[in-house]
Amino acid sequence: MNVQDFECRSYKRARGLLGGKLRRAVCNNTSVVYYRIAVNTSVDQTPSIGVLLHGHMIVRHYQNGRTVLDSCGHRTSTIKDRINRCLPDGWKVKSVKDKWRLFNYHDIELGDMLEFVDGMTVPGTEQGDKQ
C-alpha cells in the first residue's frame, strides 16, 4: 500500500487493514498495531488499534469508537498527513499561523477551530460514539 491509498478513519477500518494480524506495515514508516490494554488493573481490557509512525503512536482508535490523537511532540507535515488520514469523517488538522488546529468541516456551529493538544480525544468520540 502506498501513502495515497492509506486511510484508517475508525476502529472497524483499522481492523480491516490488519486482516487478522496483530501488526501490519501500511505505508512508509507507518504501521497499524492491535492492542489490548488493562483498565484500572482489572481483568477488563479495552481493545484498540494504534497507528504508529516511526514507532510513535500518533492515533489510537478504540473499539467503542473513541479516537485519541498525539503528535508525540513532533509537529511535522508527515505526522499531520497521517493523522488526517486517520481522523473520523469531517475532521481535519490544519496548521494556522504555525499552530495546529483541529476542526470539523461538516459542523458549521463549531465556528472556531480547536487547539490541537497531544493526547486529545476527537470531540464526539469521548463517550464511545460509533464512527
Phi, psi and omega in degrees: 000136176260171186301321183297334181269348185285126175207133186212071192272357181202169176301317182299315179294319179296319179299321177296322178296325180291330179055040178088353178272166176270338182210140177212131172285130184247334175191187186315112176056022183237130180231155173247130187228134178273135180230150165231115183248144178287142179245123178053036178054016176272179179282347177293139178228143181254109178294140176210162177232126182256150172252120182251137173237120185053036177082359179260130179282112183258337177218140175226119177260125178265153182301330181280001177106345181293139177234125181244138183244148179200122177276355182058029177082002181247097182271075181253162179294329179292315179296317179299319178299313181295319177298315180299329179284351182245357181284147174303155182309134178098342183263148179206145173260130178234155174259119180237115182052048178065015175239137179281139178228145176251131177216158179250110184282359173264347186254093181298326183293336183299324177066259183291149175283149179273141176293132177283126180232131178303132181090005183286150174262135178297125180306141181091349178250358184300321183270012181079030176299132180290130179258000000 
